[in-house]
């Protein structure tokens, strides 16, 4: 599913023109970080929309970085079939499109967090890679469910639901690919471990009757789950590889025309 002929940047801005202009704010731990700059004493209090969209923006930058590095350096990726490789290429394009949309919804402010950390062996050990991918997609799905509940307008809630559905696709793709990992990379895998922290059979790959909330009561809970990926101290405490931070590299995504962009 390589990019062919449709860019998404202008579509993002058109879709959120009426909502652009707000401060891009993300809740990190107990601290609100402004993505637009300015002193804390003069900045307006962030709304729930600011907080949810800001956290989602960081999550999409993290997801884009993860898929970028899988494609660039994971040994198992080169041994996948071209069909399976295209799953990952398309996921990278789509996560970046999500990011652009959220940037447009937060006054064109970029993510306030652009450096990420991953578990030891993340882009070397295929099992670690896929476990981590499923864990992150689980967290993203649950966070967007919080958005469906707590965002203030029908337009924002529908957008959160539309992104949630695609993140669920990505979770399923990882579980499909698990059973096709080459023996040279330790595969095939019969189980993967996600946000629940337990191994679950990958057969069937689409094993959820309903999107899981993982008992996230607020966007703060989602951010807490992502702390090791976005905070060096939390990463060190979790045993992540802090010697190899990865920077988010924005790009202009292109999507296959049959995917329909964001207008369906």
C-alpha positions as CSV (number, residue, x, y, z in Angstrom):
1,X,0.0,0.0,0.0
2,X,2.6,2.5,-1.0
3,X,1.7,6.1,-1.3
4,X,0.4,7.0,-4.8
5,X,-1.5,10.2,-5.4
6,X,-3.3,11.9,-2.5
7,X,-1.8,14.2,0.1
8,X,-3.6,14.8,3.4
9,X,-2.2,18.1,4.7
10,X,-4.8,20.4,3.1
11,X,-7.6,18.0,3.9
12,X,-6.6,18.1,7.6
13,X,-6.8,21.9,7.7
14,X,-10.1,22.0,5.8
15,X,-11.7,19.4,8.1
16,X,-10.7,21.3,11.3
17,X,-10.8,24.9,10.1
18,X,-13.7,25.8,12.4
19,X,-11.8,24.3,15.4
20,X,-8.3,25.6,14.7
21,X,-6.8,28.3,16.9
22,X,-6.9,26.7,20.3
23,X,-3.7,26.1,22.4
24,X,-2.1,22.8,21.9
25,X,-1.7,21.4,25.4
26,X,-0.7,18.0,26.6
27,X,-1.0,16.5,30.1
28,X,2.3,14.9,31.1
29,X,2.2,13.3,34.5
30,X,0.8,16.1,36.7
31,X,2.1,18.9,34.5
32,X,0.4,20.8,31.7
33,X,2.9,21.7,29.0
34,X,2.0,24.4,26.5
35,X,2.7,23.5,22.9
36,X,2.3,27.1,21.9
37,X,4.8,28.8,24.2
38,X,4.2,31.8,26.4
39,X,4.5,32.1,30.1
40,X,2.4,30.0,32.5
41,X,1.0,33.0,34.2
42,X,-0.6,34.4,31.1
43,X,-1.7,31.3,29.3
44,X,-5.4,30.5,29.5
45,X,-6.4,27.4,31.5
46,X,-6.5,24.4,29.1
47,X,-9.8,22.9,28.3
48,X,-10.5,19.2,28.3
49,X,-10.4,19.3,24.5
50,X,-6.9,20.8,24.6
51,X,-5.7,18.1,27.0
52,X,-7.2,15.2,25.1
53,X,-6.1,16.4,21.6
54,X,-2.6,17.3,22.9
55,X,-2.1,13.9,24.4
56,X,-3.4,12.3,21.2
57,X,-0.9,14.4,19.2
58,X,2.0,13.0,21.3
59,X,0.6,9.5,20.8
60,X,0.4,9.8,17.0
61,X,4.0,11.2,16.9
62,X,5.1,8.2,19.0
63,X,3.2,5.8,16.7
64,X,4.7,7.4,13.6
65,X,8.2,7.1,15.1
66,X,7.7,3.4,16.0
67,X,6.5,2.4,12.5
68,X,9.3,4.4,10.9
69,X,12.0,2.6,12.9
70,X,10.4,-0.8,12.3
71,X,10.6,-0.2,8.6
72,X,14.1,1.1,8.7
73,X,15.9,-1.3,11.0
74,X,13.8,-4.3,12.3
75,X,15.4,-7.4,10.8
76,X,12.1,-9.3,10.7
77,X,10.6,-6.6,8.5
78,X,12.9,-7.4,5.6
79,X,11.8,-11.1,5.8
80,X,8.1,-10.4,5.7
81,X,6.2,-10.8,2.4
82,X,5.8,-7.6,0.4
83,X,2.1,-7.8,1.3
84,X,2.8,-7.8,5.0
85,X,5.5,-5.1,4.6
86,X,2.8,-2.8,3.1
87,X,0.7,-3.2,6.2
88,X,3.5,-1.4,8.1
89,X,4.1,1.2,5.4
90,X,0.5,2.1,5.2
91,X,0.3,2.3,9.1
92,X,3.1,4.8,9.1
93,X,1.4,7.0,6.5
94,X,-1.9,6.8,8.4
95,X,-0.4,7.6,11.8
96,X,1.3,10.7,10.3
97,X,-2.1,11.7,8.7
98,X,-3.7,11.5,12.2
99,X,-0.9,13.6,13.6
100,X,-1.4,16.3,10.9
101,X,-5.1,16.4,11.7
102,X,-4.5,16.9,15.4
103,X,-1.9,19.6,14.7
104,X,-4.6,21.4,12.7
105,X,-7.1,21.1,15.6
106,X,-4.6,22.6,18.0
107,X,-3.7,25.8,16.3
108,X,-1.0,24.2,14.1
109,X,1.2,23.7,17.1
110,X,3.6,20.7,16.9
111,X,3.8,18.0,19.5
112,X,5.5,19.3,22.7
113,X,7.2,15.8,23.0
114,X,9.3,14.7,20.1
115,X,11.8,12.2,21.7
116,X,10.7,8.7,22.5
117,X,12.1,5.6,24.2
118,X,11.4,1.9,23.6
119,X,12.0,-1.4,25.5
120,X,15.3,-3.2,25.2
121,X,15.5,-5.1,22.0
122,X,12.6,-3.2,20.5
123,X,13.9,-3.1,16.9
124,X,16.0,-6.2,17.1
125,X,13.7,-8.8,18.7
126,X,10.5,-9.4,16.7
127,X,8.5,-10.5,19.7
128,X,9.4,-7.4,21.7
129,X,8.5,-5.3,18.6
130,X,5.1,-6.8,18.2
131,X,4.3,-6.9,21.9
132,X,5.1,-3.2,22.1
133,X,3.1,-2.4,19.0
134,X,0.0,-4.1,20.4
135,X,0.6,-2.5,23.8
136,X,0.7,1.0,22.3
137,X,-2.3,0.4,20.0
138,X,-4.2,-0.9,23.0
139,X,-3.4,2.4,24.8
140,X,-4.3,4.5,21.8
141,X,-7.7,2.8,21.4
142,X,-8.5,3.3,25.0
143,X,-7.4,6.9,25.0
144,X,-9.6,7.7,21.9
145,X,-12.5,6.0,23.8
146,X,-11.9,8.6,26.5
147,X,-12.1,11.2,23.8
148,X,-15.4,9.8,22.4
149,X,-16.8,10.3,25.9
150,X,-15.2,13.6,27.0
151,X,-14.6,15.8,23.9
152,X,-17.0,18.7,23.8
153,X,-18.4,18.7,20.2
154,X,-19.9,16.0,18.0
155,X,-17.3,16.7,15.3
156,X,-14.4,16.0,17.7
157,X,-16.1,13.0,19.1
158,X,-16.7,11.5,15.7
159,X,-13.1,12.2,14.7
160,X,-11.9,10.4,17.8
161,X,-14.1,7.4,16.9
162,X,-12.8,7.4,13.3
163,X,-9.2,7.4,14.4
164,X,-10.0,4.7,17.1
165,X,-11.3,2.4,14.4
166,X,-8.1,2.6,12.4
167,X,-5.9,2.1,15.5
168,X,-7.9,-1.1,16.1
169,X,-7.0,-2.2,12.5
170,X,-3.4,-1.7,13.4
171,X,-3.7,-3.9,16.5
172,X,-5.2,-6.6,14.4
173,X,-2.5,-6.3,11.7
174,X,0.2,-6.9,14.3
175,X,-1.6,-10.1,15.5
176,X,-1.9,-11.3,11.9
177,X,1.7,-10.7,11.1
178,X,2.8,-12.5,14.4
179,X,1.8,-15.9,12.9
180,X,3.9,-15.1,9.8
181,X,7.2,-14.2,11.4
182,X,10.1,-16.1,9.9
183,X,11.8,-18.8,12.1
184,X,15.0,-16.8,11.7
185,X,13.3,-14.1,13.8
186,X,11.9,-16.5,16.4
187,X,8.6,-16.9,14.8
188,X,5.9,-17.8,14.1
189,X,4.4,-16.4,17.3
190,X,1.2,-18.0,18.8
191,X,0.7,-15.3,21.4
192,X,1.3,-11.6,21.9
193,X,1.2,-9.4,25.0
194,X,-0.6,-6.1,25.1
195,X,-1.6,-3.4,27.6
196,X,-3.3,-6.0,29.8
197,X,0.2,-7.4,30.4
198,X,-0.6,-11.1,29.6
199,X,0.0,-13.3,26.7
200,X,-3.1,-13.7,24.5
201,X,-3.5,-16.2,21.5
202,X,-3.2,-14.5,18.1
203,X,-5.8,-16.8,16.7
204,X,-8.1,-15.2,15.9
205,X,-6.3,-11.9,15.2
206,X,-9.5,-9.9,15.6
207,X,-10.2,-11.2,19.1
208,X,-12.1,-8.2,20.6
209,X,-15.9,-8.1,20.5
210,X,-15.7,-4.6,21.9
211,X,-12.9,-2.1,22.0
212,X,-11.3,-2.3,25.4
213,X,-11.1,0.6,27.8
214,X,-8.6,-1.0,30.2
215,X,-10.4,1.0,32.9
216,X,-9.0,4.3,31.8
217,X,-11.0,6.8,33.8
218,X,-9.5,9.9,32.1
219,X,-6.9,11.0,29.6
220,X,-4.4,11.2,32.6
221,X,-4.6,7.4,32.9
222,X,-3.7,7.1,29.2
223,X,-0.7,9.4,29.6
224,X,0.4,7.5,32.6
225,X,0.5,4.3,30.5
226,X,2.7,6.1,28.0
227,X,5.2,7.6,30.4
228,X,8.0,5.1,29.8
229,X,7.8,5.9,26.1
230,X,7.9,9.7,26.5
231,X,9.8,10.4,29.7
232,X,13.5,9.4,30.2
233,X,13.2,8.8,33.9
234,X,10.1,6.7,33.6
235,X,11.8,4.8,30.7
236,X,14.9,4.1,32.9
237,X,12.7,2.8,35.7
238,X,10.9,0.5,33.4
239,X,14.1,-0.9,32.0
240,X,13.7,0.7,28.6
241,X,16.8,1.5,26.4
242,X,17.5,5.1,27.3
243,X,20.8,5.1,25.4
244,X,18.8,5.1,22.1
245,X,16.2,7.9,22.1
246,X,14.3,8.3,18.8
247,X,13.3,11.7,17.4
248,X,10.0,12.2,15.7
249,X,10.6,13.0,12.0
250,X,7.5,14.7,10.6
251,X,6.7,14.2,6.9
252,X,3.9,14.9,4.5
253,X,1.9,11.7,4.3
254,X,0.3,10.4,1.1
255,X,-2.4,7.8,1.1
256,X,-3.7,5.4,-1.6
257,X,-6.7,6.9,-3.2
258,X,-8.8,3.9,-2.4
259,X,-8.4,4.6,1.3
260,X,-10.5,7.6,0.9
261,X,-8.5,10.2,2.9
262,X,-10.4,11.7,5.8
263,X,-13.6,12.5,4.0
264,X,-14.5,8.9,3.3
